[in-house]
């Protein structure tokens, strides 16, 4: 019996050593680190926030570009050609002035011819002819004033329609450029109407000035004729 024990004890010890040595040398236990995990989650959250910020920035830029496109969009309505046409028509009427035209040289020449400062010779036929010429100039001036008034009156209906279109375009403008262009055309319309008024006043004042000059010259001619009659009798020659 003692001999059996002495034989099996070494065998058991050898088996234990064999099992112990048979365990994998590279086997390791998995370790959970909460601090490292929290750091990784925080980094991922920050990265996601940066991505969201970039997306929002791109969205804002796209909105800004769309808004800029609207503000830079041109106005389809353009009434300047119509306004310039009316002004050109009135200017053409002013250039068609009869008798004494609206130029400095022609006015000076015609005025000196029809309104002499003195009478060297006085004849009934000459006085009548000069008076007739002055009367015709006055009548032509009044006629032109009435024509200019008629033209301006005709353009008023067109101006009303133009004003309505421009106001509608201004109120319905998509961007600042369209609104500004509509406002500029409204200013052009106002300027055109002011020019029409100035032209009409020029024609009217011209007619009034010629008529006053005609009356003054008639008085001067009458005085010259009276003086000729009162003189020696040879100063006036009837023809």
C-alpha positions in Angstrom: 0.0 0.0 0.0 2.7 2.5 0.8 4.4 1.5 -2.4 1.2 2.4 -4.4 0.9 5.8 -3.0 4.5 6.5 -3.7 3.8 5.6 -7.4 0.5 7.6 -8.0 1.5 10.9 -6.3 4.2 11.7 -8.8 1.7 10.9 -11.6 -0.9 13.3 -10.3 1.6 16.1 -10.0 2.7 15.5 -13.5 -0.9 15.7 -14.8 -1.5 19.0 -13.0 1.6 20.5 -14.5 0.6 19.2 -17.9 -2.9 20.8 -17.7 -1.4 24.0 -16.5 1.0 24.2 -19.3 -1.8 23.3 -21.8 -3.6 26.6 -21.2 -3.1 29.2 -24.1 -0.3 31.4 -23.4 -1.9 34.4 -25.2 -5.3 34.4 -23.6 -6.3 37.8 -21.9 -9.3 39.1 -20.1 -11.5 41.9 -21.8 -11.3 45.1 -19.7 -14.1 47.9 -20.0 -12.8 51.4 -19.6 -15.7 53.9 -19.0 -13.4 57.0 -19.3 -12.2 56.0 -22.7 -15.8 55.2 -23.9 -17.1 58.6 -22.7 -14.2 60.4 -24.6 -15.1 58.5 -27.8 -18.8 59.4 -27.5 -17.9 63.1 -26.9 -15.7 63.2 -30.0 -18.4 61.6 -32.1 -21.0 64.2 -30.9 -18.6 67.1 -31.7 -18.0 65.7 -35.2 -21.8 65.4 -35.8 -22.3 69.0 -34.6 -19.7 70.2 -37.1 -21.4 68.4 -39.9 -24.7 69.9 -38.9 -23.2 73.4 -38.8 -21.7 72.9 -42.3 -25.1 71.8 -43.6 -26.8 74.8 -42.1 -24.1 77.1 -43.5 -24.6 75.7 -47.0 -28.4 76.1 -46.6 -28.0 79.7 -45.7 -25.7 80.4 -48.6 -28.2 78.8 -51.0 -31.0 81.0 -49.5 -28.8 84.0 -49.9 -28.1 83.2 -53.6 -31.8 82.8 -54.3 -32.5 86.1 -52.6 -29.7 87.8 -54.6 -31.1 86.4 -57.8 -34.5 87.9 -57.0 -33.0 91.3 -56.2 -31.0 91.3 -59.4 -33.9 90.3 -61.6 -34.7 93.0 -64.1 -38.1 94.6 -64.6 -39.9 93.5 -67.8 -41.8 96.8 -68.1 -40.1 99.6 -69.9 -42.1 102.8 -70.6 -39.1 105.1 -71.4 -39.5 104.7 -75.1 -43.1 105.9 -74.9 -42.2 108.9 -72.7 -39.4 109.9 -75.1 -41.7 109.6 -78.0 -44.2 112.1 -76.4 -41.3 114.5 -75.6 -40.0 114.3 -79.2 -43.5 115.0 -80.6 -43.8 118.2 -78.5 -40.3 119.3 -79.4 -41.2 118.9 -83.1 -44.3 121.1 -82.6 -42.1 123.8 -81.0 -39.7 123.7 -84.0 -42.6 124.2 -86.3 -43.3 127.7 -84.9 -44.5 130.1 -87.5 -43.6 133.7 -87.8 -40.9 133.9 -85.1 -39.2 130.6 -84.4 -37.8 129.5 -81.1 -34.1 130.3 -81.8 -32.2 133.4 -80.8 -31.0 134.4 -84.2 -34.4 134.0 -85.9 -36.1 135.8 -83.1 -33.8 138.7 -83.2 -34.0 139.0 -87.0 -37.8 138.7 -87.1 -38.3 141.1 -84.2 -36.2 143.8 -85.8 -38.0 143.4 -89.1 -41.5 143.5 -87.7 -41.0 145.8 -84.8 -38.8 148.8 -85.9 -37.6 151.2 -83.3 -38.4 154.2 -85.6 -40.1 155.2 -88.8 -38.0 157.1 -91.4 -40.9 157.0 -93.9 -44.6 156.7 -93.1 -47.0 155.4 -95.7 -50.5 154.0 -95.2 -49.7 150.9 -97.2 -46.5 150.2 -95.4 -48.1 150.6 -92.0 -50.9 148.4 -92.9 -48.6 145.7 -94.3 -46.4 145.8 -91.1 -49.4 145.7 -88.9 -50.8 142.7 -90.8 -47.4 140.9 -90.5 -47.3 141.5 -86.7 -51.0 140.4 -86.3 -50.2 137.2 -88.2 -47.2 136.5 -86.0 -49.4 136.9 -82.9 -52.1 134.7 -84.3 -49.5 132.0 -85.3 -48.1 132.1 -81.7 -51.6 131.7 -80.2 -52.3 128.8 -82.6 -49.1 127.0 -81.7 -49.9 127.4 -78.0 -53.3 125.7 -78.6 -51.7 122.9 -80.6 -49.1 122.3 -77.8 -52.0 122.3 -75.3 -53.9 119.7 -77.4 -50.8 117.5 -77.7 -50.2 117.6 -73.9 -53.9 116.8 -73.3 -53.7 113.8 -75.6 -50.7 112.5 -73.8 -52.4 112.7 -70.4 -54.5 109.6 -71.0 -51.3 107.7 -72.0 -49.5 109.1 -68.9 -52.4 107.8 -66.7 -52.0 104.3 -68.2 -48.3 104.4 -67.8 -48.6 105.5 -64.2 -50.9 102.6 -63.4 -48.6 100.1 -65.0 -45.5 101.4 -63.2 -47.2 101.5 -59.8 -48.4 97.9 -60.3 -44.9 96.8 -61.4 -43.4 98.5 -58.4 -45.8 96.9 -55.9 -45.3 93.5 -57.5 -41.6 93.7 -57.7 -39.7 90.5 -56.7 -36.5 92.3 -55.7 -34.9 95.6 -55.1 -33.6 96.0 -58.6 -37.1 95.7 -60.1 -38.5 98.1 -57.5 -35.7 100.6 -58.2 -36.3 100.4 -62.0 -40.0 101.0 -61.6 -39.2 104.0 -59.3 -36.8 105.4 -61.9 -39.4 105.2 -64.6 -41.9 106.9 -62.3 -39.4 109.7 -61.9 -39.0 109.8 -65.6 -42.7 110.1 -66.0 -42.8 113.0 -63.6 -39.9 114.7 -65.3 -41.6 114.3 -68.7 -44.8 116.0 -67.3 -42.7 118.8 -65.9 -41.0 119.3 -69.3 -44.5 119.4 -70.9 -45.6 122.1 -68.5 -42.4 124.1 -69.2 -42.9 123.8 -73.0 -46.5 124.9 -72.7 -45.6 127.9 -70.6 -42.9 128.9 -73.1 -45.4 128.8 -76.0 -48.0 130.7 -74.0 -45.6 133.4 -72.8 -44.3 133.7 -76.4 -47.8 134.3 -77.7 -48.5 136.8 -74.9 -45.2 138.6 -75.5 -45.8 138.9 -79.3 -49.4 140.2 -78.7 -48.2 142.8 -76.3 -45.4 143.8 -78.7 -47.9 144.1 -81.5 -50.1 146.4 -79.5 -47.1 148.5 -78.4 -45.9 148.7 -82.0 -49.4 149.7 -83.2 -49.3 152.6 -80.8 -45.9 153.6 -82.1 -47.1 153.4 -85.7 -50.2 155.5 -84.9 -48.0 158.2 -83.3 -45.7 158.2 -86.4 -48.7 158.5 -88.7 -50.2 161.3 -86.5 -46.9 163.2 -86.6 -46.8 162.8 -90.4 -50.2 164.3 -90.7 -49.5 167.2 -88.4 -46.2 168.0 -90.2 -45.7 170.1 -93.4 -47.9 167.7 -95.3 -45.1 166.3 -97.4 -44.0 163.8 -94.8 -46.9 161.5 -95.5 -47.6 160.1 -98.9 -50.8 158.2 -99.5 -50.4 155.2 -101.7 
